[in-house]
Amino acid sequence: MNKSIRNRAFTGTALALAASAVLTACGGDDSSSSDTKAKAAPGAKAVAVKDPLIATFDGGLYVLDGESLKLADTIELPGFNRLNPAGDDSHVIVSTDAGFRVLNAAEQTFTGIEYKGAKPGHVVQHAGKTVLFTDGTGEVNVLDPDDLAGGKKPQGRTYTSAEPHHGVAIELTNGELITTLGTEEKRTGALVLDKNNKEIKRNENCPGVHGEATAKGEAVGIGCEDGLLLYKNGKFTKVDAPDDYGRIGNQRGSDTSPILLGDYKTDPEAELERPTRISLIDTETANLRLVDLGTSYSFRSLGRGPHGEALVLGTNGTLHVIDPETGKVEKKIPVVGEWQEPLDWQQPRPTLFVRDHTAYVSEPGKRQLHAVDIESGKKVTSVTLPKSTNELSGVVTGH
């Protein structure tokens, strides 16, 4: 189970249980190491962190400088917490057991802005708007991340699904809101609302709907258990998988590429399928290509590079840089040691977070976090943290 959240699954995927167990037996190179925490003097205001990264651990959050990876602060927060960018240069959305909370990551403090509700799920940023989907209530909240700076809850669009379910929603530049259809037992497709929340389109040919991503030209892909559902220029198109059961549940898109990157699973009976193939979906031709990487990966392994490159972190410890047009693996970058995806989706595993030209990769078994330059393939820096981390995210702007 994801999410991605695009940025998206954020996914998430829904989400409120006890803290995760620590992943063991990972290995990898350590180019540099530090466990020093920057402490402010008593009573002094925390120094703002530039381009902060956030990592969860059992009991809280680490705030790190995005360039040096220096640990700036530790925030106590019990429970299993999830992370997504809020859409600006300061804030991160934290999913807790009580709902979504807004963290000013630059200033290392919670703002007090909350969207309460059971099972906070996917968080999506697109076209200057951030959309929250609360699975336990079916509520959708749309906000402008620029409005978070004042510390007050933004006045934004809301919509409540017909029934609560594990869903996702995205608002387009023309004000249309795409949101999923389903119940707690069954998810079937998606509908489109105009800017007044009036339904204008519907498609229920997407069993097990899960996750979304947006490609060049504002083509939106929604994952199904038998392929992908596309919405583009006011029209739904189904892209069928080559298998009767061909589940695409986690996707990543790029504004510079018409091709979506997705996972691909074919065993509906598996306790945990560890796929080796990824899917590449051309949103202009509605064609789906499968690429076998020769190594498995997890739902936290997918990303996109600055030029639209498809990125996949394999369980062989390698970051695969793939040309989405051809499906060719153009570069293999060793980052961490070999690892295996745990059966419990909430347990830690190496996680990929991409921002601009840098790929950040966690290595829980060694309590490390690495920064890799995608174009040169070089590991820029690494840090050793006090505890093993689980989720990894940071501030991201420009969506």
C-alpha positions in Angstrom: 0.0 0.0 0.0 1.2 3.5 -0.7 1.3 6.8 -1.1 2.4 8.8 -2.4 1.9 11.1 -1.9 2.9 13.2 -5.2 3.7 13.7 -5.0 1.6 12.7 -4.5 0.6 8.9 -2.3 1.0 9.8 -0.5 1.2 8.6 -0.8 -0.7 8.2 1.7 -2.2 5.9 2.4 -4.0 5.6 5.4 -2.6 5.5 8.4 -2.8 5.6 12.0 -1.2 2.9 14.0 1.6 2.4 16.4 5.2 3.3 15.6 7.1 1.0 13.3 9.8 -1.5 14.1 13.3 -0.7 12.9 14.6 -2.2 9.7 17.8 -4.3 10.2 20.6 -5.5 8.1 21.2 -2.7 5.6 24.6 -1.7 4.4 26.3 0.9 2.2 29.1 3.4 1.8 29.4 6.3 4.2 31.2 9.2 2.5 30.8 11.4 5.6 29.1 11.2 8.9 27.7 13.5 11.6 25.3 13.1 14.5 25.7 16.6 15.8 22.6 18.5 16.5 22.4 22.3 16.3 20.9 23.6 19.5 19.6 27.1 20.1 20.4 28.9 23.3 17.7 28.7 26.0 14.9 31.1 25.1 16.4 31.9 21.7 14.3 31.6 18.5 15.4 28.7 16.4 17.6 29.6 13.4 15.6 29.1 10.2 16.6 26.0 8.2 17.2 26.4 4.5 15.4 23.9 2.2 14.6 21.6 5.2 14.2 17.9 5.0 12.0 16.0 7.5 12.4 12.4 8.5 10.2 10.4 10.9 11.5 8.1 13.6 9.9 6.1 16.3 8.8 8.9 18.6 9.2 12.0 16.5 10.6 14.0 13.6 14.1 15.1 12.6 14.5 18.4 10.9 17.7 18.6 8.7 19.4 21.2 6.6 18.8 20.3 2.9 22.3 21.0 1.8 24.6 19.9 4.6 22.1 17.3 6.1 23.0 18.7 9.5 20.5 17.8 12.2 18.9 21.1 13.1 16.2 19.9 15.6 14.3 17.0 17.0 10.5 17.3 17.5 8.8 14.8 19.7 5.7 13.3 18.1 4.5 9.8 19.2 2.7 7.4 16.9 3.1 6.5 13.3 3.4 9.7 11.3 3.5 10.4 7.6 5.0 13.3 5.6 4.3 15.3 2.5 5.4 18.6 1.1 2.9 21.4 1.7 3.8 23.2 -1.5 5.9 26.1 -0.4 9.5 26.7 0.8 8.7 26.4 4.5 6.0 23.9 5.4 5.4 20.2 5.5 2.1 18.3 6.0 2.3 15.7 8.8 -0.3 13.0 9.0 -1.0 11.9 12.5 -3.6 9.6 14.1 -5.8 12.7 14.7 -5.5 14.3 11.2 -3.3 16.5 9.1 -1.0 19.0 11.0 1.0 21.7 9.4 4.7 21.9 10.4 6.8 25.0 9.7 9.9 23.0 8.9 12.0 26.0 8.3 11.3 27.2 11.9 11.0 23.7 13.3 7.6 24.3 14.9 4.0 23.2 14.4 1.8 26.2 13.2 -1.4 25.1 15.0 -3.1 24.6 11.6 -4.9 21.3 11.6 -7.3 19.4 9.5 -8.8 16.9 11.9 -10.2 13.6 10.9 -9.5 9.9 11.1 -7.1 8.3 8.7 -5.5 11.3 6.9 -4.4 10.0 3.5 -3.0 11.4 0.3 -1.7 14.9 -0.1 -1.3 16.2 -3.6 0.3 19.4 -4.9 -0.5 20.7 -8.3 -0.9 24.1 -10.0 -0.3 26.1 -6.9 -2.9 24.2 -4.8 -2.5 21.4 -2.2 -5.3 18.9 -1.7 -5.8 16.8 1.4 -7.9 13.6 1.4 -9.1 12.3 4.8 -10.0 8.6 4.3 -12.0 8.2 7.5 -14.4 11.0 6.6 -14.1 11.2 2.8 -13.4 14.9 3.2 -11.4 16.8 0.6 -9.7 20.1 1.5 -8.0 22.4 -1.0 -5.6 25.1 0.2 -3.2 27.6 -1.3 0.1 26.9 0.4 1.0 30.5 0.2 -1.7 31.1 2.8 0.0 29.0 5.4 2.6 31.7 6.1 0.3 33.7 8.4 -0.2 30.8 10.7 -4.0 30.8 10.3 -6.0 28.0 8.7 -6.5 28.9 5.0 -10.0 29.5 3.7 -10.2 26.9 1.0 -12.5 24.7 -1.0 -14.0 21.6 0.6 -15.9 18.6 -0.7 -17.2 15.5 1.0 -17.2 12.2 -0.8 -20.5 10.2 -0.9 -18.8 7.6 1.4 -15.5 7.5 3.2 -12.8 5.5 1.5 -9.0 5.4 0.9 -9.0 8.0 -1.8 -7.2 10.9 -3.5 -8.1 14.2 -5.2 -6.4 16.9 -7.3 -7.5 20.3 -8.5 -6.6 21.4 -12.0 -5.7 24.8 -13.3 -9.3 25.4 -14.6 -10.8 24.7 -11.2 -11.9 21.1 -11.9 -11.6 18.8 -9.0 -10.8 15.1 -9.8 -11.6 12.8 -6.8 -12.0 9.1 -6.4 -15.1 7.0 -5.9 -15.5 4.2 -3.5 -16.5 2.8 -0.1 -14.4 1.3 2.7 -14.9 -2.1 1.0 -14.6 -1.2 -2.7 -13.1 1.5 -4.8 -14.3 1.8 -8.4 -13.2 5.0 -10.2 -13.2 8.7 -10.2 -15.4 11.7 -10.9 -14.8 15.3 -12.0 -16.4 18.3 -10.3 -16.5 21.9 -11.8 -15.4 24.8 -9.7 -18.8 24.9 -8.0 -18.5 21.2 -7.0 -21.1 20.1 -9.5 -20.3 16.7 -11.1 -19.5 16.9 -14.8 -17.7 13.6 -15.5 -17.6 10.1 -14.1 -15.7 6.9 -14.8 -16.2 3.7 -12.8 -13.9 1.5 -14.9 -11.0 1.6 -12.4 -11.3 -1.2 -9.9 -9.2 -0.8 -6.7 -8.4 2.9 -7.6 -5.3 4.1 -5.8 -2.9 7.0 -6.2 -2.4 9.7 -8.8 0.2 11.5 -10.8 0.2 14.3 -13.3 2.2 14.5 -16.6 3.1 17.2 -19.0 0.0 18.9 -20.4 -1.9 18.3 -17.2 -2.7 14.7 -18.0 -3.7 13.0 -14.8 -3.2 9.3 -14.2 -5.1 7.3 -11.6 -4.0 3.8 -10.7 -6.3 0.8 -11.1 -5.9 -3.0 -10.5 -6.1 -3.5 -14.3 -4.1 -0.6 -15.6 -4.5 3.2 -15.4 -7.3 5.7 -15.8 -6.3 8.9 -17.6 -8.1 12.2 -17.5 -6.9 14.8 -20.1 -8.7 17.6 -21.9 -12.0 16.9 -20.2 -12.0 13.2 -21.2 -11.4 9.9 -19.4 -9.4 7.2 -21.2 -8.6 3.7 -19.8 -5.1 2.3 -20.4 -5.4 -1.5 -20.0 -2.7 -3.6 -18.3 -1.4 -6.5 -20.3 -2.5 -8.8 -17.5 -6.0 -9.4 -16.2 -4.7 -8.3 -12.8 -2.0 -5.6 -13.5 -2.1 -3.2 -10.5 -0.6 0.2 -10.8 -1.0 1.7 -7.3 1.8 4.2 -7.0 2.8 6.7 -9.7 5.1 9.6 -10.2 4.8 12.4 -12.8 6.8 15.2 -14.2 5.8 18.5 -15.8 8.5 18.0 -18.4 7.5 14.5 -19.5 4.2 13.1 -21.0 5.1 9.7 -19.5 4.1 8.6 -16.1 6.1 6.2 -13.9 4.2 3.5 -12.0 4.8 0.3 -10.1 3.3 -2.9 -11.5 2.0 -6.0 -9.6 0.3 -9.1 -11.0 -0.4 -11.4 -8.0 -3.7 -10.5 -6.2 -3.2 -13.3 -3.7 0.3 -12.3 -2.5 0.8 -11.3 1.1 3.4 -9.0 -0.3 4.4 -9.0 -3.9 8.0 -7.8 -4.6 7.8 -6.7 -8.2 10.8 -6.2 -10.5 8.9 -4.6 -13.4 7.8 -0.9 -13.5 5.3 0.6 -15.8 5.7 3.6 -18.1 2.5 5.1 -19.4 2.5 7.5 -22.3 -0.3 10.0 -21.7 -0.3 11.2 -25.3 -0.7 7.7 -26.9 -2.3 5.9 -24.0 0.3 3.1 -24.3 1.8 1.2 -21.4 5.3 -0.2 -21.4 6.7 -2.6 -18.8 10.4 -2.5 -17.9 12.1 -5.3 -15.9 14.8 -3.8 -13.7 16.1 -7.2 -12.4 15.6 -6.1 -8.8 12.6 -5.4 -6.7 11.6 -2.1 -5.1 8.9 -0.7 -2.8 6.2 1.9 -2.9 8.8 4.4 -1.5 11.2 3.8 -4.3 9.8 5.9 -7.1 10.7 9.4 -8.1 11.3 11.8 -11.0 14.5 13.7 -11.9 14.8 17.4 -12.9 14.5 16.5 -16.7 11.8 14.0 -16.3 14.0 11.0 -15.7 12.3 8.1 -14.1 14.0 7.1 -10.8 13.7 3.8 -9.0 15.6 2.7 -5.9 16.0 -1.0 -6.1 16.5 -3.5 -3.3 19.9 -4.1 -4.7 20.8 -0.7 -3.2 21.0 1.0 -6.6 19.2 4.1 -7.9 18.1 3.4 -11.5 17.9 6.4 -13.8 15.6 5.5 -16.6 14.8 7.3 -19.9 11.0 7.3 -19.8 10.8 7.6 -23.6 12.7 4.4 -24.3 12.6 2.5 -21.0 16.4 2.2 -21.1 18.2 2.3 -17.8 20.8 5.0 -18.5 22.5 5.0 -15.2 22.9 2.8 -12.1 24.0 4.7 -9.0 25.0 2.6 -5.9 23.6 4.4 -2.9 22.8 1.9 0.0 23.4 -1.7 0.8 21.1 -4.5 -0.3 17.7 -4.6 1.5 14.4 -6.4 1.5 11.0 -4.8 1.7 9.3 -5.7 5.0 5.9 -7.4 5.1 4.4 -4.6 7.2 4.1 -1.4 5.0 4.6 0.8 8.0 8.0 -0.6 8.8 11.1 1.3 7.7 12.9 0.6 4.5 15.2 2.7 2.3 13.2 5.6 1.0 13.7 8.0 -2.0 12.8 11.7 -1.9 13.7 13.8 -4.9 14.1 17.6 -5.0 15.5 19.5 -8.0 18.8 17.8 -8.9 19.2 15.8 -5.7 18.0 12.4 -4.7 17.8 11.9 -0.9 17.9 8.3 0.2 17.5 6.9 3.7 19.3 3.8 5.0 17.5 2.9 8.2 19.7 -0.1 9.0 22.7 2.2 9.4 20.7 5.2 10.7 22.0 7.1 7.7 20.7 9.6 5.1 22.5 10.2 1.8 22.3 13.0 -0.8 23.1 12.1 -4.4 23.5 14.3 -7.4 21.3 12.8 -10.0 23.2 14.0 -13.1 26.8 13.2 -11.9 25.8 10.1 -10.1 28.0 11.1 -7.1 27.1 10.8 -3.5 27.4 14.4 -2.3 27.1 13.9 1.5 25.8 11.5 4.1 24.8 11.8 7.7 24.3 9.4 10.6 21.3 10.1 12.8 20.6 9.1 16.4 17.8 6.8 15.4 16.7 4.9 12.3 14.3 6.8 10.2 11.1 5.8 8.4 9.4 8.4 6.2 11.4 11.1 4.4 10.2 14.3 2.8 10.8 18.0 2.6 9.7 21.4 1.3 9.0 21.5 -2.4 7.8 24.5 -4.4 6.8 25.2 -8.0 4.0 22.7 -8.4 
